[in-house]
C-alpha cells in the first residue's frame, strides 16, 4: 500500500512534488493500524442519540471557561450556533465558510463577528466518529482547549450514541488521483478508493526540526483508530511556550493563550519538556497522530457533500495546504459520488 500515483497536479511544481515523494517513500512507517478490511459504513446518515456539554479553559482566553453543547439536529451537516450572536445564522462546517488558516482553521458566516476559531479539534469528529449531523451551541468564538485533547469529546459521543437521521448516507471521493505541493515541498495526494470500498485510509508523515523529528503512521479511519489518535495534543516548541508566558503577554493575539504543559506537547530541540503520549516501540508518535487525526481529518470534514472515502497521503502538510486542496476540489469539480 506504500506506492501511489500522484495523478493530476492541482497546485505547485511537478519537480518539487517528485522530490518530495522520494523523501516520503524513504521514511519508515513507525506504526500501522487496521490497514485493510473494516466493518464498513452505515447506509443511513447519523445524528446524536442525546445532548451533552463539555467545559474547559478557552484556547485564546485561558482565564475564561467555555462550554460546548452538542445537540441532535434535523439539519444536514455540522453547525456552530453562537448563542451570544442573537441575530446571526449558525455557521455551517464547510470549505465555503473557511475564513483563515494562518494558525488554525477559522470558520465564519455573515458578519465578521460570527466566527469560530480553532475548530479543527472539534470537527475532526465528523470523520472519526461517523457523526454526520450535529448542532454545537456555544457563547463565544473561542473554544476550550482540553488536557486530554479531543478524547473527552469522543467519550461523550460514544456515551450518548449515534442514531439514524432518517436520510441516506452519502459518499464522495475524487474523480481521479490529485496532488498539491507547496514551494517548500509539503504535499497532499488524494486517491479514489480501490474497488469502490467505502473506507478512508491515511498515510501521514511529518518532519520537525525539534525532538519530534521524522514520524510516519498508516491507518484506516475507524472509530477505534480515531479514538486512539484523539488523545494527541497539539504541539509547540519550548520557545513558543516561553514567548506566550513572557513577551507574548504584551500582544493581544498571545496574551491570554491558554497553553499549559498539560494541554500542549512541548518539544525542545533534542527532548520533550513534558511527557509525550502515544509511544510505540519506544518512539513518541503523539505529534503525527495529532496531525493525522485532529488536523488532517478536520480538513476532510470541510467536505460537506458526503463522507469522503479513498486514500490520503500527507507529507509535512498543514492547515493551509489542507484547505487549499479541498478548495481546489470544489473549484475544479473534482468530487464525485461513490
C-alpha positions as CSV (number, residue, x, y, z in Angstrom):
1,X,0.0,0.0,0.0
2,X,3.1,2.3,0.0
3,X,3.2,3.1,-3.7
4,X,0.7,5.6,-5.1
5,X,0.0,7.7,-8.2
6,X,0.4,11.4,-7.7
7,X,-2.1,12.0,-10.5
8,X,-3.2,15.4,-11.6
9,X,-1.3,18.4,-10.0
10,X,-3.8,21.0,-8.7
11,X,-1.1,23.4,-7.4
12,X,2.6,23.7,-7.2
13,X,5.7,22.5,-9.1
14,X,5.9,19.0,-10.6
15,X,9.6,18.6,-10.0
16,X,9.2,19.6,-6.4
17,X,6.5,17.1,-5.9
18,X,8.7,14.4,-7.4
19,X,11.5,15.1,-5.0
20,X,9.2,15.2,-2.0
21,X,7.5,11.9,-2.9
22,X,11.0,10.3,-3.0
23,X,11.7,11.8,0.5
24,X,8.3,10.4,1.7
25,X,9.0,6.9,0.4
26,X,12.4,6.9,2.2
27,X,10.7,7.3,5.6
28,X,10.0,4.1,7.6
29,X,6.4,3.5,8.9
30,X,6.5,3.8,12.7
31,X,3.1,2.3,13.2
32,X,0.4,0.8,11.0
33,X,-3.1,0.2,12.4
34,X,-6.1,-1.7,10.8
35,X,-5.0,-1.3,7.3
36,X,-7.3,-3.4,5.1
37,X,-10.8,-4.6,5.6
38,X,-13.1,-2.7,8.1
39,X,-16.6,-3.3,9.3
40,X,-18.0,-0.9,6.7
41,X,-20.0,2.3,6.9
42,X,-23.7,2.7,7.7
43,X,-26.2,3.2,4.9
44,X,-28.0,6.0,6.8
45,X,-26.7,9.3,8.0
46,X,-26.3,9.7,11.8
47,X,-27.0,12.3,14.5
48,X,-26.6,12.2,18.2
49,X,-28.8,10.0,20.4
50,X,-28.8,12.7,23.1
51,X,-27.3,16.0,24.2
52,X,-24.1,16.7,26.1
53,X,-22.0,19.6,27.2
54,X,-18.2,20.0,27.8
55,X,-16.4,22.8,29.5
56,X,-12.8,23.9,29.6
57,X,-10.5,26.9,29.6
58,X,-10.6,29.0,26.5
59,X,-7.9,28.4,23.9
60,X,-7.2,32.1,23.3
61,X,-8.8,33.4,26.6
62,X,-7.4,30.9,29.0
63,X,-8.8,32.8,32.1
64,X,-12.4,32.2,30.9
65,X,-14.1,28.9,30.7
66,X,-16.0,28.0,27.6
67,X,-18.8,25.4,27.1
68,X,-19.7,23.5,24.0
69,X,-23.2,21.9,23.9
70,X,-23.7,19.1,21.3
71,X,-27.3,18.5,20.2
72,X,-29.0,16.2,17.7
73,X,-30.3,18.1,14.7
74,X,-32.5,17.6,11.6
75,X,-30.2,19.8,9.6
76,X,-27.8,18.2,7.2
77,X,-24.2,18.5,8.3
78,X,-22.3,20.1,11.2
79,X,-23.2,23.5,12.6
80,X,-21.9,26.0,15.1
81,X,-24.5,28.3,16.7
82,X,-23.1,31.3,18.6
83,X,-25.8,31.9,21.1
84,X,-24.1,35.2,22.0
85,X,-24.8,36.4,18.5
86,X,-28.6,36.6,18.7
87,X,-29.2,37.8,15.1
88,X,-26.7,35.6,13.3
89,X,-27.3,32.4,11.5
90,X,-25.5,29.2,12.5
91,X,-22.1,28.6,10.9
92,X,-22.1,25.6,8.5
93,X,-18.9,23.4,8.7
94,X,-17.9,23.7,5.0
95,X,-14.9,24.8,3.0
96,X,-17.2,27.6,1.8
97,X,-17.1,29.2,5.2
98,X,-13.3,28.9,5.9
99,X,-12.1,32.4,6.8
100,X,-8.5,31.9,7.9
101,X,-5.9,29.0,8.1
102,X,-2.9,31.0,9.3
103,X,-2.6,29.4,12.7
104,X,-5.7,27.3,12.9
105,X,-8.9,26.8,10.9
106,X,-11.3,29.7,11.5
107,X,-14.9,29.5,10.2
108,X,-17.2,32.5,9.6
109,X,-20.7,33.1,8.3
110,X,-22.1,36.5,7.6
111,X,-20.8,39.1,10.0
112,X,-17.0,39.1,10.8
113,X,-18.0,38.8,14.4
114,X,-19.8,35.5,13.7
115,X,-16.8,33.3,13.7
116,X,-15.3,30.1,15.3
117,X,-11.6,29.8,15.9
118,X,-9.6,26.5,16.2
119,X,-12.4,24.3,15.0
120,X,-10.2,21.5,13.8
121,X,-10.0,19.6,17.0
122,X,-13.8,19.5,17.1
123,X,-14.9,19.0,13.6
124,X,-12.5,16.1,13.0
125,X,-15.0,14.0,15.0
126,X,-17.3,14.2,12.0
127,X,-15.0,11.9,10.1
128,X,-13.6,9.9,13.0
129,X,-16.8,9.1,14.8
130,X,-19.0,9.0,11.7
131,X,-21.4,11.6,13.2
132,X,-22.9,13.2,10.1
133,X,-25.3,15.8,11.6
134,X,-25.0,17.9,14.8
135,X,-25.7,21.3,16.2
136,X,-23.0,22.7,18.5
137,X,-24.0,25.7,20.6
138,X,-21.5,28.0,22.4
139,X,-21.3,31.5,23.8
140,X,-18.0,32.5,22.2
141,X,-15.8,32.1,19.2
142,X,-13.1,30.8,21.4
143,X,-13.5,27.0,22.0
144,X,-12.0,25.3,25.0
145,X,-8.6,23.5,24.9
146,X,-8.7,20.2,26.9
147,X,-5.9,18.5,28.7
148,X,-6.9,15.2,27.1
149,X,-7.1,16.7,23.6
150,X,-10.3,15.5,22.0
151,X,-10.7,12.3,23.9
152,X,-13.4,13.7,26.1
153,X,-15.5,14.7,23.1
154,X,-15.1,11.2,21.7
155,X,-16.1,9.7,25.1
156,X,-19.3,11.8,25.2
157,X,-20.3,10.9,21.6
158,X,-19.9,7.2,22.5
159,X,-21.9,7.7,25.7
160,X,-25.0,9.3,24.1
161,X,-24.6,7.1,21.0
162,X,-25.5,7.7,17.3
163,X,-28.9,7.2,15.8
164,X,-30.2,7.3,12.3
165,X,-31.2,10.7,11.0
166,X,-33.7,9.1,8.6
167,X,-31.7,10.1,5.5
168,X,-29.4,8.0,3.3
169,X,-25.6,8.4,4.0
170,X,-23.8,10.0,1.0
171,X,-20.3,9.0,0.0
172,X,-17.9,11.0,-2.2
173,X,-14.4,10.7,-3.5
174,X,-12.1,12.2,-6.0
175,X,-12.7,11.5,-9.7
176,X,-9.0,10.8,-10.2
177,X,-5.8,10.9,-8.2
178,X,-4.9,14.5,-7.4
179,X,-2.0,16.2,-5.6
180,X,-1.0,19.6,-4.4
181,X,2.5,20.7,-3.3
182,X,3.9,23.8,-1.6
183,X,7.1,25.7,-2.5
184,X,8.8,24.1,0.4
185,X,7.9,20.5,-0.7
186,X,4.9,19.8,1.6
187,X,2.3,17.8,-0.3
188,X,-1.0,16.1,-0.2
189,X,-2.3,13.4,-2.5
190,X,-5.8,12.1,-2.7
191,X,-6.8,8.9,-4.4
192,X,-10.2,7.2,-5.1
193,X,-10.9,4.0,-3.1
194,X,-9.9,0.7,-4.5
195,X,-12.8,-1.4,-5.8
196,X,-15.3,1.2,-4.6
197,X,-14.7,0.4,-1.0
198,X,-16.3,2.8,1.5
199,X,-13.4,3.4,3.7
200,X,-10.8,6.1,4.3
201,X,-7.1,5.2,4.5
202,X,-4.4,7.7,5.7
203,X,-0.6,7.6,5.3
204,X,0.8,10.6,7.1
205,X,4.3,11.8,7.7
206,X,5.8,14.8,9.5
207,X,9.4,16.2,9.9
208,X,10.1,18.8,12.5
209,X,13.3,20.5,13.5
210,X,12.8,19.5,17.1
211,X,12.7,16.4,19.3
212,X,9.6,15.4,17.2
213,X,11.8,14.8,14.2
214,X,10.5,12.4,11.5
215,X,7.3,10.3,12.2
216,X,5.0,8.3,9.9
217,X,1.9,6.3,10.5
218,X,-0.6,4.5,8.3
219,X,-4.1,3.6,9.4
220,X,-7.7,3.0,8.2
221,X,-10.0,5.6,9.8
222,X,-12.4,3.8,12.1
223,X,-13.9,4.8,15.5
224,X,-11.2,2.8,17.2
225,X,-8.2,4.3,15.4
226,X,-9.7,7.8,15.7
227,X,-10.2,7.3,19.5
228,X,-6.6,6.3,19.7
229,X,-5.4,9.4,17.9
230,X,-7.8,11.8,19.6
231,X,-5.7,11.8,22.8
232,X,-2.9,13.5,20.9
233,X,-2.4,17.2,22.0
234,X,-1.3,20.0,19.7
235,X,2.4,20.7,20.0
236,X,4.5,23.8,20.5
237,X,8.2,24.4,20.8
238,X,9.7,25.4,24.1
239,X,10.5,28.9,22.7
240,X,6.8,29.4,21.7
241,X,5.7,28.4,25.2
242,X,8.3,30.8,26.7
243,X,7.2,33.6,24.4
244,X,3.5,33.1,25.3
245,X,4.3,33.2,29.0
246,X,6.6,36.2,28.8
247,X,6.9,38.8,26.0
248,X,3.7,37.4,24.4
249,X,1.7,38.9,27.2
250,X,2.3,42.3,25.6
251,X,0.4,41.4,22.5
252,X,-3.4,40.7,22.0
253,X,-3.0,37.5,19.9
254,X,-1.0,35.7,22.5
255,X,-1.7,37.5,25.8
256,X,-4.4,35.1,27.0
257,X,-3.4,31.9,25.1
258,X,-4.4,29.0,27.3
259,X,-1.4,26.8,26.6
260,X,-0.1,24.8,29.5
261,X,2.1,21.8,29.9
262,X,-1.0,19.7,30.3
263,X,-2.9,20.6,27.1
264,X,0.1,21.0,24.8
265,X,3.1,18.8,23.9
266,X,6.2,20.9,24.4
267,X,9.2,20.0,22.3
268,X,12.7,21.3,22.7
269,X,15.5,20.8,20.1
270,X,16.5,17.4,21.5
271,X,14.0,16.4,24.1
272,X,10.4,17.0,25.3
273,X,9.6,19.3,28.3
274,X,6.6,17.2,29.3
275,X,5.8,13.5,28.9
276,X,4.6,12.7,25.3
277,X,1.8,10.3,24.7
278,X,1.1,7.5,22.2
279,X,4.6,6.0,22.5
280,X,5.1,2.9,20.2
281,X,8.2,0.8,20.3
282,X,10.0,3.4,22.4
283,X,9.1,6.3,20.0
284,X,6.7,9.1,20.8
285,X,4.1,9.4,18.0
286,X,1.8,12.0,19.6
287,X,2.7,14.7,17.1
288,X,2.0,12.7,14.0
289,X,-1.2,11.2,15.4
290,X,-2.4,14.8,16.2
291,X,-1.6,15.8,12.6
292,X,-3.3,12.8,11.1
293,X,-6.5,12.6,13.2
294,X,-7.2,16.1,14.6
295,X,-5.8,18.3,11.8
296,X,-6.0,16.4,8.5
297,X,-9.4,14.8,9.2
298,X,-10.7,18.2,10.1
299,X,-10.0,19.4,6.6
300,X,-11.8,16.3,5.3
301,X,-14.7,17.3,7.5
302,X,-14.9,20.5,5.5
303,X,-16.2,18.4,2.5
304,X,-19.9,18.9,3.1
305,X,-21.2,16.8,0.2
306,X,-20.9,13.5,2.0
307,X,-18.5,11.1,3.7
308,X,-15.1,11.2,1.9
309,X,-13.7,7.8,1.1
310,X,-10.5,6.8,-0.6
311,X,-6.8,7.3,0.4
312,X,-4.9,10.3,1.6
313,X,-1.1,10.8,1.6
314,X,0.1,13.7,3.7
315,X,3.8,14.8,3.9
316,X,4.7,17.7,6.2
317,X,1.4,19.5,5.3
318,X,-0.6,21.8,7.5
319,X,-4.0,23.6,7.7
320,X,-3.2,26.0,4.8
321,X,-2.3,23.2,2.3
322,X,-5.2,21.0,3.5
323,X,-7.8,23.7,2.9
324,X,-6.2,24.7,-0.4
325,X,-6.6,21.1,-1.5
326,X,-10.3,20.9,-0.5
327,X,-10.9,24.3,-2.1
328,X,-9.4,23.1,-5.4
329,X,-11.6,20.0,-5.3
330,X,-14.6,22.3,-5.2
331,X,-13.4,24.9,-7.7
332,X,-12.4,22.2,-10.3
333,X,-15.5,20.0,-9.6
334,X,-13.2,17.0,-8.7
335,X,-15.6,15.3,-6.4
336,X,-18.0,12.5,-7.4
337,X,-20.4,10.2,-5.7
338,X,-19.4,6.6,-4.8
